[in-house]
């Protein structure tokens, strides 16, 4: 009940009644279920036979940010997200294991001016694994997730003025198949097929004033307003459909603690226009005369091939330093630009400093398709540290620097994160976090932005 009091004390003096009720109900049920979890610590919500478990998998979260739209002009907001859900687990310890998860998050804002952003967001996922104990293993993953955010678009240099004071809503699909075969005791081959794509949902119409004179005249009601230009907030965006075929061969030499390998991956990304609408004001008191046609996409398809070497395992005899690396060369080409090749790599070093502190260093470079319709080249460097303060409490921090070049637009971003994760018991966990994002666009300093975000959340699984 102390958790309930803490979360409710963070609400403003006069929150919307439905927000207060939903949060109170969710947290109260979590508190009650937490006590029940102590009485039945190993029981799922429903158990059918020895192989099928159905669990209640839910969460509630509070987010406070000073820059909701990831734009130069800041808009502060406080939002609650209540996420009920169910998880089905079949055959956890059998050769054929299946996990299905279905969740829906309900988002509410504390300001009436942001009420139009309140919505529900689905999150569905499934995992099927076949591992009979022989040389063959098959894994199938699939997910569908709805988001409403701008930060990943801002990181690619999408013009925040054209996005306006809106959140871009989209559905994201991911499907992955991996087939592994143990050729010998020390040699393994993996072949896969991955498909990721997105669709932009429910675009928002934006009004751009024809002129300042128009605004003044309309405000004083002396003359009829000159009609504005009307656009969708998705007009500058491109949907991406990427199909990948990765092939890898791994070998572990006798006495070695590192597995070495070769990897080849073939990617094809198809570009398609996001929902488009535009009507230009004509400078009179008459409505716009008609819709304009979206300009032709700069490219229809991106083809990329990666060739590289891999390494994974303990880099020292003590086992305190571990490495996961993929280093190679990527050749990419669109139907609008000639073929180009660039180094491509992803290296993660994990070091156990003490029994309580671990740290990681990751650096990567890659070329991918851009939501702006072109090609994005990115370099990323991340340092992270975890401190196991107690058996049930973990503190973490990370610093990430990313340099992104999308077309001719460069974006330099620093992200600082602090977090804490407290595991109350096997069913209930509490999280707290702070995130600072500082993004700069050298070619357009007026589009630079900073965002501070605080989060508190609780996850319950029973």
C-alpha positions as CSV (number, residue, x, y, z in Angstrom):
1,X,0.0,0.0,0.0
2,X,3.0,2.3,0.5
3,X,3.6,2.0,-3.3
4,X,0.0,3.0,-4.0
5,X,0.4,6.1,-1.8
6,X,3.7,7.1,-3.4
7,X,2.3,6.9,-7.0
8,X,-0.9,8.8,-6.1
9,X,1.1,11.5,-4.3
10,X,2.8,12.3,-7.6
11,X,-0.5,13.1,-9.3
12,X,-1.4,16.9,-9.7
13,X,-4.0,18.4,-7.4
14,X,-6.8,18.0,-9.9
15,X,-6.0,15.2,-12.3
16,X,-8.6,13.8,-14.7
17,X,-10.9,11.5,-12.7
18,X,-10.5,8.6,-15.1
19,X,-6.7,8.8,-14.8
20,X,-6.7,8.7,-11.0
21,X,-9.2,5.9,-11.0
22,X,-7.3,3.7,-13.5
23,X,-4.0,4.2,-11.8
24,X,-5.4,3.6,-8.3
25,X,-7.2,0.4,-9.5
26,X,-4.1,-0.9,-11.2
27,X,-1.8,-0.3,-8.3
28,X,-4.3,-1.6,-5.7
29,X,-4.7,-4.8,-7.7
30,X,-0.9,-5.1,-7.9
31,X,-0.6,-4.6,-4.2
32,X,-3.2,-7.2,-3.4
33,X,-1.7,-9.7,-5.9
34,X,1.8,-9.1,-4.5
35,X,0.5,-10.4,-1.1
36,X,-1.1,-13.3,-2.9
37,X,2.2,-14.0,-4.6
38,X,3.8,-14.5,-1.2
39,X,1.2,-17.2,-0.4
40,X,1.5,-18.9,-3.8
41,X,5.0,-18.1,-5.0
42,X,5.2,-20.6,-7.9
43,X,1.7,-20.7,-9.2
44,X,0.6,-19.2,-12.5
45,X,-2.8,-17.7,-12.9
46,X,-4.0,-20.8,-14.8
47,X,-2.3,-24.1,-15.2
48,X,-3.5,-26.8,-17.6
49,X,-1.8,-30.1,-17.3
50,X,2.0,-30.2,-16.8
51,X,2.9,-28.2,-19.9
52,X,0.6,-25.2,-20.3
53,X,0.7,-22.1,-18.0
54,X,-1.2,-18.9,-18.5
55,X,0.1,-15.9,-16.6
56,X,-1.2,-12.4,-15.8
57,X,1.5,-10.1,-17.2
58,X,0.9,-6.4,-16.5
59,X,2.6,-3.1,-15.8
60,X,1.8,0.5,-14.9
61,X,4.1,3.4,-15.6
62,X,4.4,7.2,-15.0
63,X,6.5,9.3,-17.4
64,X,7.3,13.0,-16.9
65,X,9.1,14.8,-19.7
66,X,9.9,18.4,-20.6
67,X,10.0,17.7,-24.4
68,X,7.2,15.4,-25.5
69,X,7.6,16.0,-29.2
70,X,11.5,15.9,-29.4
71,X,11.5,19.3,-30.9
72,X,13.4,22.6,-30.3
73,X,10.3,24.2,-28.8
74,X,9.6,22.2,-25.7
75,X,6.2,20.9,-24.6
76,X,6.1,19.4,-21.1
77,X,3.8,16.5,-20.2
78,X,3.0,13.9,-17.6
79,X,1.5,10.6,-18.7
80,X,0.3,7.4,-17.2
81,X,0.4,4.0,-19.1
82,X,-1.7,1.1,-17.7
83,X,-0.8,-2.2,-19.5
84,X,-2.8,-5.3,-18.7
85,X,-1.8,-8.5,-20.5
86,X,-1.6,-12.3,-20.6
87,X,1.3,-14.6,-21.4
88,X,0.9,-18.3,-22.4
89,X,3.8,-20.6,-21.9
90,X,3.8,-24.2,-23.3
91,X,6.4,-26.9,-22.8
92,X,9.1,-24.8,-21.0
93,X,11.3,-27.8,-20.4
94,X,10.3,-29.9,-23.5
95,X,11.8,-30.2,-27.0
96,X,9.0,-28.0,-28.4
97,X,8.4,-24.7,-26.4
98,X,6.0,-22.0,-27.2
99,X,5.5,-18.5,-25.6
100,X,2.7,-16.1,-26.6
101,X,2.2,-12.7,-25.1
102,X,-0.6,-10.2,-25.6
103,X,-0.7,-6.7,-24.0
104,X,-2.4,-3.5,-24.6
105,X,-1.2,-0.2,-23.0
106,X,-3.7,2.6,-22.3
107,X,-2.1,6.0,-22.3
108,X,-3.5,9.0,-20.4
109,X,-2.1,12.6,-20.1
110,X,-2.6,15.0,-17.2
111,X,-3.4,18.0,-19.4
112,X,-6.7,18.5,-21.2
113,X,-4.7,20.1,-24.1
114,X,-3.0,16.7,-24.7
115,X,-6.2,14.7,-24.4
116,X,-6.2,14.1,-28.2
117,X,-3.0,12.0,-27.7
118,X,-4.6,9.5,-25.4
119,X,-4.8,6.1,-27.1
120,X,-4.3,2.4,-26.7
121,X,-1.2,0.6,-28.0
122,X,-1.0,-3.1,-28.7
123,X,2.1,-5.3,-28.1
124,X,1.9,-8.9,-29.3
125,X,4.7,-11.4,-29.5
126,X,5.4,-15.1,-30.0
127,X,8.4,-17.4,-29.7
128,X,8.5,-21.0,-30.9
129,X,11.6,-23.1,-30.3
130,X,12.3,-26.7,-31.4
131,X,15.4,-28.2,-29.7
132,X,15.0,-32.0,-29.5
133,X,18.6,-32.5,-28.3
134,X,20.0,-33.5,-31.6
135,X,22.0,-31.4,-34.1
136,X,19.0,-29.4,-35.3
137,X,17.4,-26.4,-33.6
138,X,14.7,-24.1,-35.0
139,X,13.6,-20.8,-33.5
140,X,10.7,-18.6,-34.8
141,X,10.1,-15.1,-33.3
142,X,7.3,-12.8,-34.3
143,X,6.0,-9.5,-32.9
144,X,3.7,-6.6,-33.5
145,X,4.0,-3.3,-31.6
146,X,2.3,0.1,-31.9
147,X,4.2,3.2,-30.9
148,X,3.6,6.9,-30.8
149,X,6.8,8.8,-30.6
150,X,9.2,11.1,-32.5
151,X,12.6,10.6,-30.9
152,X,13.8,7.9,-33.4
153,X,12.7,10.1,-36.3
154,X,14.5,13.2,-34.8
155,X,17.7,11.0,-34.5
156,X,17.5,10.7,-38.3
157,X,17.2,14.4,-38.9
158,X,13.5,14.5,-39.8
159,X,12.4,18.1,-39.8
160,X,10.6,18.7,-36.5
161,X,8.7,21.7,-38.0
162,X,7.0,19.4,-40.5
163,X,6.2,16.9,-37.8
164,X,4.7,19.7,-35.8
165,X,3.3,19.3,-32.2
166,X,2.2,15.8,-32.9
167,X,3.3,12.3,-32.1
168,X,3.9,10.0,-35.1
169,X,1.9,6.8,-34.6
170,X,3.1,3.6,-36.3
171,X,2.8,-0.2,-36.2
172,X,6.0,-2.2,-36.3
173,X,6.3,-5.8,-37.4
174,X,9.2,-8.2,-36.8
175,X,9.4,-11.8,-38.0
176,X,12.5,-14.0,-37.6
177,X,13.3,-17.6,-38.4
178,X,16.6,-19.2,-37.4
179,X,17.7,-22.7,-38.2
180,X,20.9,-24.1,-36.6
181,X,22.7,-27.3,-37.4
182,X,25.7,-28.8,-35.4
183,X,27.9,-30.2,-38.2
184,X,30.5,-31.4,-35.8
185,X,31.3,-31.2,-32.1
186,X,32.9,-27.8,-32.7
187,X,31.3,-26.5,-35.9
188,X,27.8,-25.1,-36.3
189,X,25.9,-23.5,-39.2
190,X,23.0,-21.1,-38.9
191,X,20.7,-19.9,-41.6
192,X,17.9,-17.4,-41.1
193,X,15.2,-15.2,-42.6
194,X,14.1,-11.9,-41.1
195,X,11.4,-9.5,-42.1
196,X,10.8,-6.1,-40.5
197,X,8.4,-3.4,-41.7
198,X,6.3,-0.5,-40.4
199,X,3.1,1.4,-41.3
200,X,2.2,4.9,-40.2
201,X,-1.2,5.1,-38.6
202,X,-3.8,7.8,-38.2
203,X,-1.9,10.8,-39.6
204,X,-2.6,14.2,-38.1
205,X,-3.5,17.2,-40.2
206,X,-1.3,20.3,-39.6
207,X,-2.1,23.9,-40.5
208,X,0.6,26.2,-41.5
209,X,-0.3,30.0,-41.6
210,X,-0.3,31.6,-45.0
211,X,1.2,34.8,-43.5
212,X,1.5,36.7,-40.2
213,X,-1.0,39.3,-41.6
214,X,-3.5,36.5,-42.0
215,X,-3.1,35.6,-38.3
216,X,-3.6,39.2,-37.1
217,X,-6.6,39.8,-39.4
218,X,-8.2,36.6,-38.2
219,X,-7.5,37.3,-34.5
220,X,-9.1,40.8,-34.7
221,X,-12.0,39.5,-36.8
222,X,-11.7,42.5,-39.2
223,X,-11.5,40.4,-42.3
224,X,-11.9,36.8,-43.3
225,X,-8.8,34.7,-42.8
226,X,-6.6,33.8,-45.7
227,X,-6.7,30.0,-46.0
228,X,-3.7,28.1,-44.6
229,X,-1.7,25.3,-46.1
230,X,-2.8,21.9,-44.7
231,X,-0.4,18.8,-44.5
232,X,-0.3,15.4,-42.9
233,X,2.5,15.0,-40.3
234,X,3.6,11.9,-42.2
235,X,4.2,13.8,-45.5
236,X,8.0,13.6,-45.3
237,X,8.2,10.0,-44.1
238,X,8.9,6.7,-45.8
239,X,7.8,3.2,-44.8
240,X,10.5,0.5,-44.9
241,X,10.1,-3.2,-45.5
242,X,13.4,-5.1,-45.0
243,X,14.0,-8.7,-45.7
244,X,17.3,-10.3,-44.6
245,X,19.0,-13.6,-45.1
246,X,21.9,-14.2,-42.6
247,X,24.3,-17.1,-42.9
248,X,26.9,-17.9,-40.3
249,X,29.5,-20.6,-39.7
250,X,31.1,-20.9,-36.2
251,X,34.0,-22.9,-35.0
252,X,35.5,-23.4,-31.5
253,X,39.1,-24.7,-31.5
254,X,40.1,-27.2,-28.8
255,X,41.1,-25.5,-25.6
256,X,39.8,-22.1,-26.8
257,X,37.1,-20.2,-24.9
258,X,36.2,-18.1,-27.9
259,X,34.1,-19.2,-30.8
260,X,35.2,-17.7,-34.2
261,X,33.2,-17.6,-37.3
262,X,32.2,-16.1,-40.7
263,X,29.0,-14.3,-41.4
264,X,27.3,-13.2,-44.6
265,X,24.0,-11.3,-44.7
266,X,21.9,-10.1,-47.7
267,X,19.4,-7.3,-47.1
268,X,16.7,-5.9,-49.4
269,X,14.7,-2.9,-48.2
270,X,11.7,-1.6,-50.2
271,X,10.7,2.0,-49.7
272,X,7.0,3.1,-49.9
273,X,5.4,6.5,-49.3
274,X,3.8,7.2,-45.9
275,X,0.2,8.5,-45.9
276,X,0.3,11.8,-47.8
277,X,-2.0,14.8,-47.9
278,X,-1.3,18.5,-48.8
279,X,-3.4,21.5,-49.7
280,X,-1.7,24.8,-50.3
281,X,-3.3,28.1,-49.3
282,X,-3.9,30.4,-52.2
283,X,-3.8,33.8,-50.4
284,X,-7.5,34.5,-50.5
285,X,-10.5,33.9,-48.3
286,X,-11.4,30.8,-50.4
287,X,-10.6,27.2,-49.5
288,X,-7.5,25.6,-51.1
289,X,-8.2,24.6,-54.6
290,X,-7.1,20.9,-54.4
291,X,-4.6,18.4,-53.1
292,X,-1.0,18.4,-54.3
293,X,0.7,15.1,-55.3
294,X,3.5,13.7,-53.2
295,X,6.9,14.1,-54.8
296,X,8.5,11.0,-56.2
297,X,10.5,9.0,-53.6
298,X,14.3,9.5,-53.9
299,X,14.7,5.7,-54.0
300,X,12.6,2.6,-54.4
301,X,14.9,-0.1,-53.0
302,X,18.2,-0.5,-51.0
303,X,20.3,-3.7,-51.5
304,X,23.1,-4.4,-49.0
305,X,25.5,-7.3,-48.6
306,X,27.7,-7.8,-45.5
307,X,30.8,-10.0,-45.3
308,X,32.6,-10.3,-42.0
309,X,34.2,-12.3,-39.2
310,X,32.7,-12.9,-35.7
311,X,34.1,-13.8,-32.3
312,X,32.3,-14.6,-29.0
313,X,33.4,-15.8,-25.7
314,X,35.9,-15.3,-22.9
315,X,38.9,-13.1,-23.9
316,X,40.9,-13.9,-20.7
317,X,41.7,-17.0,-18.7
318,X,40.0,-15.5,-15.6
319,X,36.7,-15.1,-17.5
320,X,36.3,-11.5,-16.4
321,X,36.5,-10.1,-19.9
322,X,34.1,-11.3,-22.5
323,X,33.8,-10.2,-26.1
324,X,31.0,-10.3,-28.8
325,X,32.2,-9.0,-32.1
326,X,31.2,-8.8,-35.8
327,X,33.6,-7.0,-38.0
328,X,33.5,-6.7,-41.8
329,X,32.5,-4.8,-44.9
330,X,29.1,-3.8,-46.2
331,X,28.3,-3.0,-49.9
332,X,25.1,-1.1,-50.5
333,X,23.2,0.3,-53.5
334,X,20.0,2.1,-54.2
335,X,18.3,2.4,-57.6
336,X,19.1,6.1,-57.4
337,X,22.8,6.0,-56.3
338,X,25.8,4.0,-57.4
339,X,27.2,1.1,-55.3
340,X,29.3,2.1,-52.2
341,X,31.2,0.1,-49.6
342,X,31.9,0.9,-46.0
343,X,33.4,-0.8,-43.0
344,X,30.7,-2.3,-40.8
345,X,31.2,-3.6,-37.2
346,X,29.6,-4.1,-33.8
347,X,31.9,-4.9,-30.9
348,X,30.8,-5.4,-27.2
349,X,33.3,-5.8,-24.4
350,X,31.9,-6.9,-21.0
351,X,34.2,-6.7,-18.0
352,X,33.5,-7.9,-14.4
353,X,35.2,-5.3,-12.3
354,X,34.1,-6.8,-8.9
355,X,31.5,-9.2,-7.7
356,X,29.1,-6.3,-7.6
357,X,30.1,-4.2,-10.6
358,X,30.1,-5.1,-14.3
359,X,30.8,-2.7,-17.1
360,X,30.4,-2.8,-20.9
361,X,31.7,-0.9,-23.9
362,X,30.0,-1.1,-27.2
363,X,30.9,0.5,-30.5
364,X,29.3,0.0,-33.9
365,X,29.1,1.3,-37.4
366,X,26.5,0.4,-40.0
367,X,24.5,1.6,-43.0
368,X,20.7,1.2,-43.1
369,X,17.6,2.5,-44.8
370,X,16.3,5.8,-43.6
371,X,12.7,6.8,-42.7
372,X,13.5,10.0,-44.7
373,X,13.7,7.8,-47.8
374,X,17.4,7.5,-48.3
375,X,20.4,5.9,-46.6
376,X,21.6,6.4,-43.0
377,X,25.2,5.9,-42.0
378,X,25.6,5.7,-38.2
379,X,28.4,5.4,-35.6
380,X,27.5,4.6,-32.0
381,X,29.6,4.4,-28.8
382,X,28.1,3.2,-25.5
383,X,29.5,2.8,-22.1
384,X,27.4,1.1,-19.4
385,X,27.8,0.0,-15.8
386,X,25.7,-2.2,-13.5
387,X,26.0,-2.2,-9.7
388,X,24.3,-5.1,-7.9
389,X,23.7,-3.2,-4.6
390,X,21.8,-6.1,-3.2
391,X,20.4,-9.5,-4.3
392,X,17.1,-7.7,-5.3
393,X,18.4,-4.2,-6.2
394,X,20.4,-3.3,-9.3
395,X,21.6,0.2,-10.3
396,X,22.7,1.1,-13.8
397,X,24.0,3.9,-15.9
398,X,24.9,4.4,-19.5
399,X,26.3,7.0,-21.8
400,X,25.7,6.8,-25.6
401,X,27.2,9.0,-28.3
402,X,25.8,8.6,-31.8
403,X,26.8,10.3,-35.1
404,X,24.2,9.8,-37.8
405,X,24.3,11.0,-41.4
406,X,21.0,10.6,-43.2
407,X,21.3,11.7,-46.8
408,X,23.1,15.1,-46.3
409,X,21.8,15.8,-42.8
410,X,24.1,15.0,-39.9
411,X,22.8,14.5,-36.3
412,X,25.0,14.2,-33.3
413,X,23.3,12.9,-30.2
414,X,24.3,12.3,-26.6
415,X,22.1,10.1,-24.3
416,X,22.7,9.8,-20.6
417,X,20.6,7.3,-18.6
418,X,20.4,6.4,-14.9
419,X,18.2,3.6,-13.6
420,X,17.3,1.3,-10.7
421,X,15.5,-2.0,-10.7
422,X,14.1,-3.5,-7.5
423,X,12.8,-7.1,-7.5
424,X,10.3,-7.3,-4.7
425,X,9.7,-11.0,-5.3
426,X,9.4,-13.4,-8.3
427,X,6.2,-11.7,-9.4
428,X,6.6,-8.0,-8.7
429,X,9.4,-5.6,-9.8
430,X,9.7,-1.8,-9.6
431,X,11.8,0.4,-11.8
432,X,12.9,4.1,-11.8
433,X,14.9,5.9,-14.4
434,X,16.1,9.2,-15.7
435,X,17.1,10.0,-19.4
436,X,18.7,13.1,-20.9
437,X,18.9,13.3,-24.7
438,X,20.9,16.1,-26.2
439,X,20.6,16.2,-30.0
440,X,22.4,18.6,-32.4
441,X,22.0,19.2,-36.1
442,X,25.0,21.3,-37.3
443,X,23.4,22.2,-40.6
444,X,20.2,23.5,-38.8
445,X,21.0,24.7,-35.3
446,X,17.5,25.9,-34.8
447,X,16.4,22.2,-34.8
448,X,18.6,21.2,-31.9
449,X,16.8,19.8,-28.9
450,X,17.1,18.5,-25.4
451,X,14.7,16.3,-23.5
452,X,14.7,15.2,-19.9
453,X,12.5,12.3,-19.0
454,X,11.7,10.7,-15.6
455,X,10.0,7.3,-15.4
456,X,8.5,5.2,-12.5
457,X,7.0,1.8,-13.3
458,X,5.9,-1.5,-11.8
459,X,5.7,-4.8,-13.5
460,X,3.6,-7.7,-12.2
461,X,3.6,-11.3,-13.5
462,X,1.6,-14.1,-11.9
